[in-house]
Amino acid sequence: MLSFAQSAQILNLGISFGTKLTSRTLRRRNIIISCRRIFVMATAAAAPQPPVAKKVKHEMEKFGDVRVDNYYWLRDDSRSDPQVLSYLHQENSYTDSIMSGTKQLEDQIYSELRGRIKEDDISAPLRKGPYYYYERTLEGKEYVQHCRRLVENCAAVPSVDDIMPTGPEASPEHVILDENVKAKDYAYYSIGAFKVSPNHKLVAYAEDTKGDEIYTIHVMDAETRSPVGEPLVGVTDYFEWVGDEALLYITMDEILRPYKVWFHKLGTTQSTDACLYHEKDDMFSLDLVASESKKYLFVGSESKTTRSIFYLDISKPGKGLLVLTPRSEGIDTSVSHRGNHFFIKRRSDEAFNSELLACPLDDVNATTLLLPHRESVKIQDIILFSNHLVVYEREEGLPQVTFYSLPAVGEPLHTLQGGQAVDFIDPVYSVEPAESQFSSSILRFYYSSLRTPPSTYDYDMRTGVSVLKKVETVLGGFDASKYVTKREWVIAQDGTHVPISIAYRKDLVKLDGSDPLLLYGYGSYEICVDPSFKASRLSLLDRGFTYAIAHIRGGGEMGRKWYENGKYLQKKNTFTDFIDCAEYLIEKKYCTKEKLCINGRSAGGLLIGAVLNMRPDLFKVAVAGVPFVDVVTTMLDPTIPLTTAEYEEWGDPRKEEFYFYMKSYSPVDNVKTQNYPAILVTAGLNDPRVLYSEPAKFVAKLREMKTDKNVLLFKCEMGAGHFSKSGRFEKLQEDAFTYTFILKIMNMVPALG
């Protein structure tokens, strides 16, 4: 008896080559056709069908323009509507069903990702006062332990040669807080801040048990771990110690905008705390930092263009918050302290890449220019020491670290000369400040690149000696020399030169157009997406993928103007830059359209949604994580978290010019009747930054309108927020799922036994 496939082949051959059919053959043909119909019907019945969201017409009118949103009903602020939850569960079940055939590969990739981790490890210990502080991870455990050991027989001043003893003669390790114990009763657990009191006797930490970024601050005895007082509830993770017996902290309003600063005396109830400042302008939010000297606290009130500073003298908290830099439209300041001066990083329209000033504590208007504004160099951050100033800068898209010697406290400050730069080894890399000790000359920083694992360095600014204190262990035979990292420049449509960071494994990638490539982009909020290391990415590189980051306008990699040229009424530069980068990579034979994958999260998810609508033919597969895709509807609703503070980022659609411009690129509003590539969209039910309903509506509208048969999946984490699951291994599961989806679409799923 012939199989269906064999019979179909005979039938097709007969028709194709014009074979003369006898009556017997005709009967046989009819039987085969009937079998085929039955087979197709049975297969269709067995194949999982994507959920179809119900359509409820909802009209929204603005400036005479009517938008119809048939899926507006998916938004539920309480996140408890049975119909909404049912739909989200249907989407998750459909995703699980479609991906069930590659579960073995997903498990294999997860094993690879986890197999690269040294599960029992400690961070580079930091000497603070009489202790070394560090974090420990344990084999099989999702979360960290916060630990310390007493310093024994060490010099009074820390040096790069300091090593925490760990042998039998060392002081015993004390576990201050074990997050694994705290997390056992929750599906989600995250500590946003962990801070030791100045006398090292108490610890305060902020915990989030839902992923909604609403924290509870606990205070406990560092030795006995017993709680001190009642927790502070409904707060942000912005808090600082005021001496050893009080805290300054910030709370949020109903749209989760940090807006009030409170003083809390330990041993009192939260209801009696004093409000030191109330920010009533809903365009502004508050933050809080301590000076490196630990003598002052600085409260920043900021919008996207303007930032003013208040300060609290920790030795005189009764004076409350005092104005240091008053609010002035378009002026952005941040402040630190050393000796008898405040140091002020100041950005304005003229000094758009920032300048550095200093002023006496008793006369904040008598400023001295320390570092002038430079058009090609952006001052990103400063770190103060008792005798040094460290400036984190950016030039030509790369971070730089420059340090200066300061005159003795009490001597006049003047324009700084002769800065010394720290050298780095990779052509493209990431470097970030780490906590350092103000009284020392030891600068600590984190360094990594697309091929260099995260490394902690101590750099002695007096001698120029740099010591590697810790490098993340990457198991599984990792060899950095197998990988190439480089920077290339793309000429955009308007002539702008856009940098791309690229990495690949040199023994696997042929650069003839046949290799798969994953292109990542963000391009918003002046955020710099520097080329840093991620061990899980090796599972793509080791399968012959090239990985590229498009440093597109809207980010901050190339300075303030780079950001300003990718926001407001120039936001589309972000999207066209990304498309230009994609076409460049194809032109240079890094890949072809059929081999090009793209990925972005949050505002980067907006990027992915926009370019999918603009150029769906350019990509094979797209992954949009927690994407901000319903731009106009969200920005027209001031009751949604972050909306009012975002007017200076995206524009205010209550103004006609912004409304129509935002509508012209908003992904939900621009889904078309056209073919799209394969797409994976993710969301978090408790996400306070991008409501789950935005990606849900985007997917529902794509299902309704797209004309192709390509896979479209939606995965909503029902117990997480914007940053996905909280455990370190749980996060690997997300990576494994995403990589498996990409490999499935690229037909790179191996035959597994």
N, C-alpha and C positions, 0 to 999 in steps of 0.2 A: 504494500500500500504506500502510495506517495504521501509525503508530508505536505502540509499546506504550502510551505515555502517552495517545495519542489514543483507542486502542481501549478502554483502561480508562475513559477519561472517558465514552465512549458507553455502555459497560456500566453505569457508575455512574448515569448520567442515566436510563437505561432502568429500572433498579431503583428509583431514587429517586422517579421520577414515575409509576410504575405502568404504564409502556408495555406494551401487549400484545405478547408475544414470539411470533414465528412459529417454526416448526421450524428454518428457516434461521438465524434470529437466535439460537435456542437453541444450535445447533451452533457458531455463531460465538462465543457467550458461553463455551461450554465450552473452545474453543480459547484464548480470551483468558485464562480462569482458569488453564489449564495453563501458558500463557506466563508469567503472573504468578508462578506457583509456581516455575517454572524461574528467572525473573529474581530472585526473592527468595532462592532457594537459592544462585544464583551470586553474588549480592551479599554474602550472609552468608559464603560461602566465601572471597570476596576480602577482606572487611573484616578488619583485624587483630583478633585475639582477645587479651584481657588474660591475662597469665600466671596460672596457678592454683597457688599454693603448696601443696605436699603437706601433709597434716595428720598429725601424730604426737602422739598424746595425751600430755600431760604434766600431772600433777596436783600442785598445791601446796596444802598444808593449813596453816592457822593459826587458832588459836582456834576450832576445830571447823568452820571455813569452808573449803570446797574450791574452789579456782579451777582451771579447766582451760585450759591454754594450748597450743593445737594447733600453734603456730608458734614454740615455744621453741627448736626446733632451728636457727632462723636465727641465733642468737647463736653466733659463733665468735671467741674471743678472739685467735686467731692470724690471723684474716682471710685464711685460705688454704684453707678447706674447698671442694673443687670444686663440691659441690652448692649451697652458699651463693652462691659467686661466679657460678655458672651462673644461679641465680635472679635475682640482681641485674642481670646482663647482659640477661636476658630482659625485665626491667622497663624497663631503659634502651632496649632495642630497641623495645619496645611504645610507649614515650613518643615516641621518634623517629618511629615510623610514624604515630602519631596526629597529631603536629605537623608532619608533612612537607608537608601542604597549605597551611600558613601560613609555610613557610620564607622565602618572598619578603618577607612582612611582617616577620618576625623580622630578616632582613638589613637591611631598611629602617630598622627601629627601632635596630638596632645602629649603623648609619651615622649616624643622628641623634645617638645618645648620644656616639659618638666624635667627631662633628663639632662638638660643643660644647666639646671640650677643646682648650686651647692646649697642644699636645703638647710643644713645646720651651719650658721655663719654669724659673724658679727660685723657691724659697721666700724669704720675707723673711729676709735675712741677720741673724744675731745676733752682735754683737760680744762676743768672749770673749778676754780677754788681748790678745795681739798679732795676733789674726786675726778676720776675719769668717767665720763658719761658715754653710753653707746646703746645700740639696739641689737638684739639677738634674735635670730630666727631658728626654729627647731624643725627637725625632720618631720615631715607630714603635717605640720601646723600651718594654718593659713595666715596667721597674724604675728606681729612682733612682740617681744618683751622689751621693756624699757629698763635698763640696768645701769649700775654704777659700781665702781671699786674705789677704795681710798687710795690716794696718792701716797707712796712711801719712798723716802730717800731720793727725792728729785730736787733739782735746783728750784730756787724760788721763782725764777722766770722761765716759762715754757720755751723749749727749743725744738728744732726740727728733729733732733735725735731722741726726743722723748718716746719711750715705748712703754705701754702699759704691761706690767708683769702679769703673767698668767700661770706660772708654775706653782708648785706646792708651797713655796715661800711667800707667794703673793697674798694680799689681803683677799678675803672671800668676796665673791660676787654677790651683790644684793639686787634682786629683782624688785624694782619699784612697782611696776605695773605689767601684768601679763594680759595683753589684749585677747588672747585665745580664751581665757577664763571669762572675760567680760562679754565676749561675742557669742558664747555658746547658746544663749537664749534668744538670739536674733538671727534673722535671715540676712541682714545687712548690718555691718558695724564698721565705723570709721572714726578715728580720732583726728580732729582737725588741728589741734594744737596741744602741746605738752610742755609745761613750763615749771621750772623749779624756782622756789622763792630765793631771794638773795642770800639768806642764811643757810640754804640747802636743807631746811627741816621739813618744808611742805612742798607739795606738788599740786598744780592745778591742770586739769585737762578737759578738753571739750569733745563730747562724743555725739555722733549722729547715728541713730539706729534704724533709719528708714531710707536714707539717701535723698531726703528733701532739703538737706543743708540747714536744718533748724537744729541747733545744738543745745546740749545741757552741759554746764560747767560743774565739774566735781572738784573738790579740794580734799586732799588727804595727807596724813602724816607719811613722810617719805620712808621712814623706817618701819613703822608698825602697819602701814597701809590702812589704818583706820580712818573713816571719814571725819572731816572737820566741818561742822555746820551743815546746813541744808544746801542741796544743789541749786544752781541758778538755771532756771528753765526758760525756753523760748528765746535763746540768744544766738548771736553769731559766734564764730570761732576767733573773733578779734577780742583779745583780752591781754592785759599785762599786770604784773605785780606792781603795787605801790608800796614799797618797803616790804616788810615781812608779814603784815597783818591786814592788807587790803588789796582789792583788785579794782581795776578800771575795765569796763566791758561795754559792749555795744549791742543794742537790740534792734529788731526790724519792725517795720509797719506791716499793714495787711497785705501789701504787694511785695513783701520780703526785701524792702529797701532798708539798708542799715541807716538809722536816722536818729538814734538817741545814745548819748554817752552817760554811763552810770558809774557811781562810786559805791563800792561795796566794802563795808568793814566786816572782817571775819567775825562770826559769832552773832551777827544780826540777821534779820529776815530780809529776803529780797524786796518785800513790799515797802520797807523803810529806806531803801537805797536812794541816794540823792542823784537826780538828773543834772548833769553838769552842762549839757548842751543838747538842744533839739533842732535838728535840721528840718525846716519846714518846706523848703523848696524841693519839689519832687523830681527835679532834674539832677539833684545832688545826693550823693551817698557818702557815708563816713567810713573811715578805716583808722587803724591804730597801730603804731609801732613804737618801740623803745629805742632810744639812742644807744649807740655802741658803748658809750660811757656808763649807761644805766642810771644816769642822773636826771634824764628828762623823758617824758612821754609826749609823742606828737600825734594829734588827731588831725587827719586830713579830711576836708570836705571837698569832694570832687565831682565834676561832670566830665564829659569826654574832652572838653577843651579848657577847663578852668579848675584850678586847685588852690585852696588856701589852707593855712596851717594854724592850729592852736597848740599851745604847749602847756604841760603841767610839770612844775618843779617837784620832783618826788620828795625832796626834803621839806617842802612847804605845801602839802596837798590842800591845806585849808584855803589857799589863794585861788583854787579852782583853775579852770582853763583860761589862758590868756592868749590874745591874738598875737601871732608872730608875723605872718604874711597875710594881710587882708585880702578879701576877694576882689579880684579885678578881672573883668571879662577877657578871656584869651590868655591870661597869665597862669602858668602851671608851676607850682613850687613843691619841692620836697626838702626836708631839713634834717640835719644831724648836729651833733654837738661834740666839741673837744675843748677842754680848758675854759677860757673866758670868751669863746666865740661859738656862734651858730654858723654852720656851713649850709648854704642854700643853693640847690640846683634849680635853675629858673629857666623856663621856656616861655617865649613870647613870639609874636608874629615876626619880629626882627631876628631874634635869637631862636630860630625854629628848631635847631638841633641842641639847644640848651647851652647855658653858660654856668659857671660856678662862682658864687659870691661868698663872702664871709662878713659877719657883722658882730660887734660886741654884744654880750648878753644884755647889757644895760642900755643899748641904743641900737635897736634893730633897723633903724633907717640909715645908719652910717655904714654903708656897705663898701667892701673892697673887692675888686674883680680879681679872682684867682686864676680862672681859666676862661679865656674869651670864647665866644661862639665861633665855630668853624663850619662852613657849608658842607664839607665832605666828611665830617666826623661828628657822630651823634654821641653825646654823653648819656649813657643809659642808667648808670647807677654809681654811687660812691660808697666807699667803706672807710670809716675813720679808725685810726689807731692813736695811741698816745703820742707817737712821734712820726706817723706816716699817714698819707692819704692815698687810697687806691681808687682808681677811676676805671670803671668798666665802660668801654666805648665800642663803637661800631664804625667800620670803614669798608667800603666796597662789599658790603654784605657779610663781612666776617667780624666776629667779636674780638676785642683786644683788651688786654689788662695792662694798665700803666700805673706805676706808683711813684710818689714824690715824698721826699723828706720834708718835714715841717719844722719851722723854727721852734725853739723852746716855748712852752706855755708862758704867756706874759709878754713875749717879744712881738713886735708888729708883724702882721701878715702882709704879703705882697704877691704880685703875679708870680705864679709858679713856673720854674724853668727846670730843664734837665730831667724830665721824667724818664724812668726806666721801664721798658716793655718786657713782659714775660713772653718767651718764645714757645711756640707750639709746633708739633711735628707734622700734622696732617694738612693736606691742601684745603680741606673743609672740615669743620669741627664745631663742637659746642663747648662753651666754658661758662660756668655759673658760680656765683659767690656761695661759699659755705660759711657757717658760723665760725668766727675767729675770736680770739681773745684781745680785747681792746688794749690791755697793758703790755702786750707782747709785740714783737716785730714779725710774727709768723702769720703770713697770709694763707688761709686755707681756701682751696677752690676745687670744684668738680670739673673734670674734663672727660670728654668722650668724642668719638667720631663714628661714622657709619661702619667702621671696621675696628675701632678701639673701644673695648668695654669701659663702662663707667669707672673712673679712677679718681681717688682723692689725693690731692697733693698739698704738702706744706712747703711754703716758699719763704725763706728767710730774706727779708728785704734789706737787711744790713750786709749780708754776705753774697746774695745772689744764689745761694744753694737751694736746690729744689729736691725734695724727698717724696717719693711715692709712698703714701701711708697705707693705701688700700686699693686694690683693683678687683672688680667684680669677677669672680671665678666663673668661667664658661666651660662646662664639661662637654663631653661628647666629641673630643678631638678637634675642637676649634683651633684654627690656625689663621691669625690675622693676615699673614703674608699671602694667603690665597685670594684676597679680595682687593679690588681696585676702588679707590674713591677719587672723585675729581669734581671740578666745577667747570661748567660751560655756560655760555651766554647766548640768549635768544634775542633776536631783534623783533620786537613786537610790531603790530600793525602801524603804530604811530611813530616808530623809530626808537622807542625806549628799549634799553638793554636790560633784559630780565635774567637773573642768575638761576641756574638749576644745579642742584647737588645730586651726584650720581654715584651709585655703588653697584658692583657686580662681582661675581666670582670669575677670575680671569681664565681658569681652565675649562669653564663651561659655556661662557657667553662668546658667541661667534661674531657678533656685530655685523651680520649680513641681512638683518631684517627678520630672521627666523626665530628670534628669542622673544619670550614673553616679558612684559614690563609692567610694573605697578607704579603709577604716578600719583603722588600725594600732593594735596594743596589745602591751604587755609585762607589767608589773605584778608583778615579783618582785625579790628581793635588794636592795630599797631603791634600785634603779637609777632614775635620772631620765632619762626619754626626752624631752628638750627639743626644741622645734620648730626644727630646724636645716635648712640648705639641702642639697639633693641635686640636682645638675644633671640626672641621668637621669630624675628625677620629672617634669620638664617634658614628657616625651613622653606622659604621662597628662594633665597639666593642659592641655596644648595640644590635647588631643583632647576637652576638655570635662569631664574628671573633676574632682570635688572630692576633696581629700586631707584626712584628719582623723586626729588622734592622740588616743586616749582615755587620759587620765592616771589610770588606775584604781588602786585600792588594791592594795598589795603593792609598788608602786614607792616612790620617795622624794620625789616632786615636792612633796608637801604636808607634809613633815616626818616625823619618826620614827614618830609614831602612825599616820600614813597607811600606812606599811609594816607596822607590827604588826597593823593591822586587816585585812591581806590575806595573812596567813601562818598556819601551824599550823592550828588548828581554826576559823579564820575565812577560810581560803583561798577559799572559794566567793564571798566578796565580790568578788574579782578578776573572776570570771566574770559574776556578775550585774551588776556595774558596767558591764562591756563590753556586755552585752545591753541594759542601760538606755540606754547611749550610742547604740547602734544604733537603738533604737526612738525616741529623741529626734530623731535625724537624719531619720528617716522622718516623724515628726510635724511637724517644721519644714520639710518638703518639700525637704530637700537631696537626697533620693533616695526610692526605693521599695524594697520587698523584692527586686523583680526587677532592681534596679539597684545593689544593695549588695554590695560585695566586701570581704573581710577578709583580713588578713595579720598574721603574727607569726612570730618566730624563736626557737628554743631554748626557754627558759621561756615566751616568747610563743607558741611552737608548742604548748605545753601548753594555753595559753589557747584557741587556735584549736580544738584537739581537743576540749576540754571544752565549749565553746559549740556546736560542731557536734552533739555528742550531746544537748545540752540543748535547743537551738532550731534544728534544721536548716532549718526553714521560713523563717527570718528572713534567709537569705543566698542569693545567687545563685552566688557563687564564693568559694572559700577557698584560701589559699596558706599552708601550714605548713612553714617552713624548719627543718631539723634539729630537729624537735620532740621535747621530753621528754614522751613520751606513755605510757610503761609505768611509772608512778610506783611502784606497790606492789612489783612484782617487782624493780625497780632498787634501791629503798630497803631492801629486805630482804637485799640482797647486798652485804656490806661489802668484797668483793674488787673491786668496780667502782670506777674512779676517781671521786672526789668524794663518794661515798655517805656516809661517816662524817662528813665535814664539813658535810653537808647536813641532818643530823637537826634542827638548830636553825632550819632554813628551812622544811622540809615537815612535820617531826615524825618520830618513830621508830615505824615500823609494827610493831616488836617489842612495842609496847605496844598493848593491845587498842583503846583509844579512838582512837588515831591510825590503826591498821590499817583499821578500818571507815570512818572518815571519809575517808581517802585513797582507799580503794576506791570510795567513792561518787562521786568525780569523775575518777578516773584514766581517761584516754580509752580505752586499750586494753580496760579492764575494763567499759566502759560503751557499747561499740558495740552498737547495737540493730537489730532488724529494722524498718527504717523508711527513708523516703526521705532522701537527703542531697543537698546541692548539688554542683556540680562542684568537684573538689578536686585540687590539686597539692601533693605532698609531696616534700621534698628531704632528702638525707642526704649525709654524707661518710664514706667507708670508713675513713679514719684518724682520725676524730673521737674525741678522748679525753674529751670532755665529755658528749656524748649518743651512745651507741653506735648505729651504723647500724641495728642490729637492732630498735631501738625503733620508728622510723618504718616499717621493713620489716614488722614484725608488725602495726602499725596498718593499713597498706594491705592486707595479706593478709586481715585480719579484716573490714575494710570490704567488700572484694570478696566475701567469703563471705556477709555478712549484709544489705547494703543492698538495697533493693527497687526502686530507680530505675534508669534507664538513663543517668544523667549521667556525664560523663567523670571518671575517677579515674586520675591519673598519678603515678608514682613515679620520681624521677630521683636516682640515687646517683652522686656524683662519686667515681670509683675511685682518684684520686690526690690527694685533698685531705682536709682536716679540718673542724673546726667552722666556720671562717670562709671556706669555699669556696676557689676557686682564688686564687692569690697575685698574679698579674699584674694591672695596672690595667685593661688592655683585656679580659682574661679575665673580670674581675668584671662588666664591662659586658655581656658575652655572657649572663651569668646574669640580669641585669636585663632584657635584651632578650627572653630566653626567657619570663621570668615575665610581662612586660607583654603579650607576644603571646598567652600562654595566657589571660590575663584578657580581652583584646580578642576572642579567638576565642569564648569562652563568652558574652560580651556581644553577640555578633553585630555587632561593630564592625570587622570585617575588610573593608577596601575592595577594590574590583576593581583589581588591579594589572596593569599591562601587562607 
